[in-house]
Amino acid sequence: MSGKILARGDTSMDHAPVPDGQVVTGDPTTSILEIEASGLDIGLWEHSVGVSSDVEVDEIFVILSGSAEIDFKDGPTLTVGPGDVVQLQAGDQTTWNVKESLRKFWVTP
Protein backbone atom coordinates (compact mmCIF):
# COMPACT_ATOMS: atom_id res chain seq x y z
CA MET A 1 0.00 0.00 0.00
CA SER A 2 1.26 3.45 -0.87
CA GLY A 3 1.17 6.36 1.56
CA LYS A 4 -1.36 9.11 1.03
CA ILE A 5 -2.46 12.34 2.64
CA LEU A 6 -5.90 11.95 4.18
CA ALA A 7 -6.40 15.62 5.09
CA ARG A 8 -4.25 18.72 5.00
CA GLY A 9 -3.59 20.79 8.11
CA ASP A 10 -5.20 23.78 6.44
CA THR A 11 -8.22 21.88 5.10
CA SER A 12 -11.15 24.31 4.94
CA MET A 13 -14.20 23.20 6.90
CA ASP A 14 -17.73 24.62 6.68
CA HIS A 15 -19.15 25.49 10.10
CA ALA A 16 -22.75 25.32 11.31
CA PRO A 17 -24.21 26.78 14.52
CA VAL A 18 -24.14 24.56 17.60
CA PRO A 19 -27.76 23.39 18.26
CA ASP A 20 -29.61 25.75 20.64
CA GLY A 21 -29.92 23.12 23.37
CA GLN A 22 -26.13 22.79 23.52
CA VAL A 23 -25.13 26.48 23.49
CA VAL A 24 -24.07 27.69 26.93
CA THR A 25 -22.71 31.15 25.98
CA GLY A 26 -21.72 32.94 22.81
CA ASP A 27 -22.51 31.85 19.27
CA PRO A 28 -20.26 28.81 18.82
CA THR A 29 -20.11 26.86 15.58
CA THR A 30 -18.69 23.44 14.79
CA SER A 31 -17.58 21.50 11.76
CA ILE A 32 -16.75 17.84 11.23
CA LEU A 33 -14.84 16.12 8.44
CA GLU A 34 -15.06 12.33 8.55
CA ILE A 35 -12.12 10.60 6.88
CA GLU A 36 -12.32 7.12 5.41
CA ALA A 37 -9.19 5.08 6.06
CA SER A 38 -8.46 1.47 6.95
CA GLY A 39 -11.93 0.86 8.34
CA LEU A 40 -11.30 3.30 11.22
CA ASP A 41 -13.69 6.00 12.38
CA ILE A 42 -11.48 9.11 12.20
CA GLY A 43 -11.79 12.75 11.32
CA LEU A 44 -11.22 16.41 12.01
CA TRP A 45 -13.47 18.52 14.24
CA GLU A 46 -13.49 22.25 14.84
CA HIS A 47 -15.23 24.42 17.43
CA SER A 48 -15.18 28.22 17.29
CA VAL A 49 -14.78 30.44 20.35
CA GLY A 50 -17.72 30.00 22.73
CA VAL A 51 -19.15 27.53 25.22
CA SER A 52 -21.24 24.44 24.46
CA SER A 53 -22.26 21.21 26.15
CA ASP A 54 -22.21 17.66 24.84
CA VAL A 55 -22.61 14.00 25.75
CA GLU A 56 -19.52 12.20 24.51
CA VAL A 57 -18.78 8.92 22.74
CA ASP A 58 -15.68 6.76 23.28
CA GLU A 59 -12.97 8.79 21.60
CA ILE A 60 -9.29 9.60 21.59
CA PHE A 61 -8.19 12.88 20.06
CA VAL A 62 -5.18 15.12 19.53
CA ILE A 63 -5.50 18.89 19.67
CA LEU A 64 -3.97 20.32 16.50
CA SER A 65 -4.62 24.01 17.23
CA GLY A 66 -6.47 26.28 19.61
CA SER A 67 -7.22 26.00 23.31
CA ALA A 68 -10.13 25.07 25.54
CA GLU A 69 -11.22 23.96 28.97
CA ILE A 70 -13.31 20.79 29.03
CA ASP A 71 -15.43 20.51 32.18
CA PHE A 72 -16.72 17.04 33.07
CA LYS A 73 -19.99 16.96 35.03
CA ASP A 74 -18.70 14.30 37.42
CA GLY A 75 -14.98 14.85 37.07
CA PRO A 76 -12.09 17.16 36.38
CA THR A 77 -11.61 20.20 34.18
CA LEU A 78 -9.02 19.62 31.47
CA THR A 79 -7.14 22.56 29.96
CA VAL A 80 -6.11 21.46 26.46
CA GLY A 81 -3.95 22.87 23.68
CA PRO A 82 -1.85 21.83 20.69
CA GLY A 83 -0.25 18.40 21.04
CA ASP A 84 -2.45 17.22 23.91
CA VAL A 85 -3.84 13.69 23.55
CA VAL A 86 -7.18 13.21 25.34
CA GLN A 87 -9.52 10.29 25.95
CA LEU A 88 -13.28 10.64 26.41
CA GLN A 89 -15.66 7.92 27.53
CA ALA A 90 -19.15 7.31 26.20
CA GLY A 91 -21.73 9.09 28.33
CA ASP A 92 -19.35 11.75 29.70
CA GLN A 93 -21.30 14.99 30.08
CA THR A 94 -19.00 17.83 29.11
CA THR A 95 -18.95 21.58 28.72
CA TRP A 96 -16.45 22.90 26.19
CA ASN A 97 -15.20 26.44 26.91
CA VAL A 98 -13.27 27.19 23.74
CA LYS A 99 -10.91 30.15 24.25
CA GLU A 100 -9.22 29.99 20.82
CA SER A 101 -10.79 28.22 17.82
CA LEU A 102 -10.08 24.54 18.34
CA ARG A 103 -9.19 21.86 15.79
CA LYS A 104 -8.72 18.23 16.78
CA PHE A 105 -8.03 14.93 15.04
CA TRP A 106 -10.24 12.18 16.54
CA VAL A 107 -10.46 8.40 16.48
CA THR A 108 -13.41 6.36 17.74
CA PRO A 109 -13.52 2.56 18.09
Secondary structure as UniProt FT lines:
FT   TURN            9..10
FT   STRAND          16..17
FT   HELIX           20..22
FT   STRAND          23..25
FT   STRAND          29..37
FT   TURN            38..39
FT   STRAND          40..47
FT   STRAND          50..55
FT   STRAND          59..72
FT   TURN            73..74
FT   STRAND          77..80
FT   TURN            82..83
FT   STRAND          85..88
FT   TURN            90..91
FT   STRAND          93..108
//
